[in-house]
Amino acid sequence: MTQSTSHVQTPMASQYLQQLCKHFGHKVPVEFDEREGSIRLPFGTCVLQARDEELVLTVAGADLQKIEQVMGSHLERFAFRESLTVIWDKASTS
């Protein structure tokens, strides 16, 4: 299975994690607290971790490019005041 990870530097990591989970929670299954979360979309999953001033997003699924685009564009939109850019690093897992 292929997955991608993005390490986004932001002092608002926990707030963005919660905002993303609440946003998607209106339509798909989510679980989250202040430090960790998961979003299960029909075409993939996203696991989120807030670490001090870093938000780590790890995505995997049938349509990796689509889940990268969806999660990245939503985070960039929510963080418009910071002008964040989400860059994905792809890796294979066994």
trRosetta pair geometry for C-beta under 8 A, 3 or more apart (Angstrom, degrees):
i j d omega theta_ij theta_ji phi_ij phi_ji
1 60 5.9 43 155 -165 120 123
1 92 7.5 149 82 -156 37 64
1 93 5.5 -21 69 63 86 94
2 60 7.1 170 94 -133 44 82
2 64 5.6 -45 99 -66 111 154
2 90 6.2 -1 -177 -167 109 104
2 91 7.4 163 -154 85 66 34
2 92 5.5 -42 -101 -102 71 67
2 93 7.6 157 -105 17 22 75
3 58 6.0 20 166 -180 126 90
3 59 6.4 170 -159 86 78 44
3 60 3.9 -38 -101 -83 98 98
3 64 7.4 -159 -117 -123 29 119
3 90 7.4 163 92 -147 34 60
3 91 6.1 -21 69 65 79 80
3 92 7.9 134 22 -113 69 22
3 93 6.0 15 10 -5 114 117
4 58 7.3 176 89 -150 43 50
4 59 5.2 -7 58 57 90 94
4 60 7.7 169 19 -73 61 55
4 64 6.2 118 -13 -175 113 111
4 68 5.6 9 64 -89 155 116
4 88 4.1 4 176 -172 132 116
4 89 6.4 147 -159 68 73 38
4 90 4.9 -37 -96 -92 87 63
4 91 7.4 140 -102 17 37 69
5 56 6.6 -9 -169 -171 102 92
5 57 6.9 161 -153 85 51 53
5 58 4.7 -12 -101 -102 86 79
5 59 7.8 178 -80 19 39 65
5 88 7.1 130 62 -153 26 66
5 89 5.3 -30 64 61 79 95
5 91 6.9 -2 5 12 105 116
6 56 7.3 166 84 -152 50 47
6 57 4.7 -1 53 55 97 101
6 72 7.0 117 -33 -94 168 98
6 86 5.0 22 -174 -168 160 88
6 87 6.0 148 -130 70 101 43
6 88 5.2 -57 -66 -93 100 56
6 89 7.0 150 -84 9 49 79
7 54 5.8 -14 -170 -168 88 117
7 55 7.8 153 -158 78 41 45
7 56 5.5 -11 -105 -103 68 79
8 13 7.6 155 87 -107 92 89
8 16 8.0 -72 95 92 138 159
8 54 6.8 143 74 -159 46 61
8 55 4.6 -20 64 62 104 94
8 56 7.7 -176 22 -79 73 31
8 57 7.0 31 -4 -2 113 105
8 75 6.9 -136 -58 157 173 145
8 84 5.8 39 -163 -166 120 129
8 86 6.0 -36 -81 -104 122 76
9 53 6.2 24 -162 136 73 93
9 54 5.7 -31 -103 -100 54 76
10 13 5.4 143 78 -63 91 68
10 16 6.6 39 96 -5 150 142
10 53 6.4 -161 84 -175 27 70
10 54 7.3 113 33 -109 61 26
10 55 5.8 -9 42 -3 112 108
10 79 6.5 -74 -118 -133 151 142
10 82 6.0 44 -122 173 109 171
10 84 6.2 -25 -71 -90 125 132
11 53 5.0 -23 -93 -124 54 100
12 15 4.4 -49 -177 46 91 119
12 16 5.6 93 120 -25 93 97
12 79 7.1 168 72 -113 128 102
12 82 7.4 -151 27 -41 123 145
13 16 6.2 -63 -148 38 25 105
13 17 6.3 30 155 -23 64 108
13 50 3.9 145 129 -142 105 90
13 51 6.7 -73 143 40 167 43
13 52 7.2 64 25 88 144 29
13 53 6.3 169 -20 -149 120 22
13 54 5.9 28 -88 79 146 21
13 55 4.0 -178 -138 -62 88 83
14 17 5.6 -51 -147 33 32 116
14 18 6.4 26 158 -13 65 107
14 34 5.0 7 -156 -176 124 79
14 35 6.8 -33 -110 -82 102 45
14 50 4.1 108 -78 170 63 167
15 18 6.0 -60 -151 40 29 107
15 19 6.1 29 153 -21 66 110
16 19 5.4 -53 -139 38 33 113
16 20 6.1 35 160 -20 67 104
16 50 7.8 149 57 -95 83 112
16 55 5.6 -45 75 -84 126 160
16 75 6.1 58 -179 -139 126 90
16 78 5.9 134 -131 109 89 133
16 79 6.1 -3 -101 -63 132 110
17 20 6.2 -58 -152 35 24 108
17 21 6.5 17 155 -12 61 111
17 32 6.5 173 148 -156 95 129
17 34 7.6 97 79 -174 129 32
17 35 7.7 18 97 -163 167 10
17 36 7.7 -86 -178 -125 145 7
17 37 5.2 158 176 8 99 130
17 48 4.7 162 -132 139 97 134
17 49 7.7 -57 -107 144 140 2
17 50 4.7 -100 -17 -48 145 113
17 55 6.1 -167 -57 -132 92 112
18 21 5.8 -59 -145 41 31 108
18 22 6.1 29 158 -17 67 108
18 32 6.2 162 -108 136 59 139
18 34 6.9 -16 -59 -113 119 49
18 37 7.4 175 -84 -59 43 146
19 22 5.9 -55 -143 39 27 108
19 23 6.2 32 156 -23 63 109
19 78 5.4 142 119 -156 141 147
20 23 5.7 -56 -148 34 28 114
20 24 6.4 10 163 -3 65 109
20 37 7.3 144 81 99 102 152
20 39 6.9 -86 140 -46 100 144
20 46 7.9 -79 148 106 135 142
20 48 6.6 142 73 -69 137 161
20 71 7.3 45 -156 -146 137 81
20 74 6.1 107 -122 121 94 125
20 75 6.4 -12 -81 -81 128 81
20 78 6.9 -114 -66 -6 78 162
21 24 6.3 -63 -142 46 28 98
21 25 5.7 42 156 -39 64 112
21 30 4.6 151 -162 173 85 140
21 31 7.7 -79 -152 77 131 20
21 32 3.9 -7 -152 -18 175 153
21 37 4.4 -105 -70 -163 136 146
21 39 6.2 -147 -110 -70 67 100
21 48 7.1 -127 -53 36 105 143
22 25 5.4 -52 -141 26 27 123
22 26 7.8 40 160 -30 55 88
22 30 7.8 -140 -66 91 23 159
22 32 8.0 -93 -43 53 65 144
23 26 7.0 -56 176 9 31 106
23 74 6.7 173 101 -170 154 132
23 78 7.8 -119 -36 -76 151 131
24 27 6.2 -77 -169 49 54 94
24 28 5.4 -35 165 48 95 103
24 30 5.6 121 92 -63 99 132
24 39 4.8 36 92 -142 157 127
24 41 7.3 -77 -159 -73 132 92
24 74 8.0 33 -54 -173 102 172
25 28 7.3 -85 -107 65 26 57
25 29 8.0 9 -126 -165 65 17
25 30 4.2 -84 -86 32 88 132
25 39 8.0 -103 -60 -115 66 92
28 39 6.5 72 94 -174 122 81
28 40 5.7 -151 159 80 113 64
28 41 5.5 -40 -126 -98 174 50
28 42 7.4 -127 -110 -31 128 69
29 39 7.9 153 92 -154 55 42
29 40 4.7 -2 69 47 99 117
30 37 6.7 0 -177 -175 99 103
30 38 6.7 176 -151 88 57 54
30 39 5.1 -8 -106 -104 96 67
30 40 7.3 -163 -77 16 48 74
31 37 6.5 179 94 -149 54 59
31 38 5.2 12 51 46 92 93
32 36 6.8 -159 -139 103 60 48
32 37 3.1 5 -106 -109 103 104
32 38 7.2 -171 -68 21 75 48
32 48 7.3 2 -115 62 113 118
33 36 6.1 24 46 50 89 72
33 37 7.2 -169 26 -71 44 77
34 50 6.8 -83 150 55 61 140
35 49 6.8 4 162 -154 72 65
35 50 5.2 -122 -135 55 46 93
35 51 8.0 68 -155 -73 91 51
36 47 7.6 -17 -166 -175 90 86
36 48 6.8 152 -159 87 42 66
36 49 5.6 -4 -105 -105 75 69
36 50 7.5 -129 -59 19 38 77
37 47 7.4 165 89 -158 50 46
37 48 4.3 -4 59 55 95 111
38 45 6.4 -6 -171 -175 99 109
38 46 6.9 165 -152 86 52 52
38 47 5.1 -15 -102 -105 87 67
38 48 7.1 -167 -75 17 36 77
39 45 6.7 160 83 -157 54 59
39 46 4.6 1 52 53 102 100
39 48 7.4 46 -7 -15 99 111
39 71 7.6 157 64 -99 140 110
40 45 5.1 -17 -108 -106 63 92
41 44 5.5 7 65 60 104 61
41 45 7.0 -177 27 -86 71 36
41 46 7.4 41 -3 -5 106 97
41 61 7.3 -20 71 -98 96 166
41 67 6.3 172 54 -110 137 101
41 70 6.9 82 -86 93 170 158
43 61 5.4 96 140 149 56 138
43 62 5.5 -101 -159 59 69 98
43 63 4.3 -25 177 36 124 112
43 66 5.4 -14 118 87 149 135
43 67 6.0 -160 103 -56 95 97
44 59 5.8 44 149 -178 131 95
44 60 6.0 -174 -157 96 99 35
44 61 2.1 -120 -102 -6 87 158
44 62 6.4 -141 -64 29 82 61
44 63 6.2 -117 -31 58 116 67
44 64 6.7 123 -98 -96 150 43
44 66 7.1 156 5 80 128 93
44 67 3.6 -69 70 -59 144 149
45 59 6.9 175 89 -146 47 57
45 60 5.8 -7 55 59 89 80
45 61 6.0 150 10 -63 59 106
45 67 7.6 6 40 -148 21 154
46 57 5.9 -20 -166 -165 107 95
46 58 7.1 148 -156 76 54 44
46 59 4.8 -19 -99 -96 78 84
46 67 6.5 -174 -59 176 98 114
46 71 5.0 144 -99 -94 152 145
47 57 7.6 147 76 -158 48 44
47 58 4.7 -15 58 61 98 100
47 59 7.9 -172 21 -75 65 37
48 55 6.7 -18 -163 -172 97 94
48 56 7.1 149 -157 81 46 57
48 57 5.7 -11 -103 -103 76 69
48 58 7.9 -167 -73 23 33 69
49 55 7.4 157 80 -158 49 48
49 56 4.4 -8 58 56 99 106
49 58 7.9 28 1 -2 103 104
50 54 7.7 154 -158 84 44 50
50 55 5.7 -18 -104 -105 67 73
50 56 8.0 -160 -72 21 23 74
51 54 4.7 -18 69 66 96 98
51 55 7.8 174 26 -84 71 26
51 56 6.4 33 3 -10 115 110
55 75 7.6 -176 106 -145 147 136
57 71 5.8 162 -177 148 145 137
57 72 7.9 176 87 -75 159 67
57 75 7.2 -106 -50 -48 151 154
57 86 7.2 -8 39 -148 142 124
59 64 6.8 130 117 -147 107 72
59 67 4.6 175 -176 122 133 120
59 68 5.8 -174 66 -74 154 63
59 71 5.9 -163 -74 16 135 151
59 88 7.7 -47 37 -127 117 124
60 64 7.1 -26 -140 -104 35 94
60 67 7.8 -32 54 77 14 158
60 93 8.0 -37 -110 26 138 128
61 64 6.1 160 61 -79 72 55
61 66 7.9 -78 92 66 126 96
61 67 5.1 99 38 -24 134 148
63 66 3.9 14 130 22 117 121
63 67 6.4 131 92 -17 75 86
64 67 6.1 -61 -147 40 31 103
64 68 6.2 34 156 -21 66 108
64 90 7.5 69 159 -118 146 112
65 68 5.7 -55 -149 36 30 114
65 69 6.3 29 155 -19 64 108
66 69 5.7 -57 -149 37 30 111
66 70 6.2 27 156 -17 67 108
67 70 5.7 -51 -139 39 34 110
67 71 6.0 23 165 -9 68 110
68 71 6.5 -65 -143 44 22 99
68 72 5.7 15 164 -13 63 120
68 86 8.0 -179 -176 124 79 121
68 88 5.1 -29 -140 -62 128 157
69 72 6.0 -61 -135 44 21 107
69 73 5.9 15 169 -15 62 114
70 73 6.4 -60 -141 38 19 104
70 74 6.4 15 161 -15 58 111
71 74 6.0 -60 -148 38 28 109
71 75 6.3 24 158 -16 65 109
71 86 7.5 -154 112 167 82 166
72 75 6.0 -59 -147 38 29 107
72 76 6.2 25 158 -16 66 109
72 86 3.7 -154 -136 76 95 141
72 88 7.2 -82 -67 -46 134 106
73 76 5.7 -54 -143 39 31 111
73 77 6.2 33 156 -20 64 108
74 77 5.7 -57 -148 37 30 111
74 78 6.3 26 156 -16 66 107
75 78 5.8 -57 -145 39 31 108
75 79 6.0 4 163 4 67 116
75 84 6.6 -72 136 95 96 137
75 86 5.7 88 73 -57 129 135
76 79 6.2 -70 -138 54 25 95
76 80 7.3 66 153 -78 58 63
76 84 5.6 -142 -112 80 64 88
76 85 6.9 35 -107 -107 117 37
76 86 6.0 -111 -52 -5 100 103
77 80 6.1 -5 -164 -52 35 102
79 82 4.6 -42 171 43 99 112
79 83 7.7 -105 126 7 90 13
79 84 4.3 16 105 9 139 125
80 83 7.2 31 -170 -72 40 49
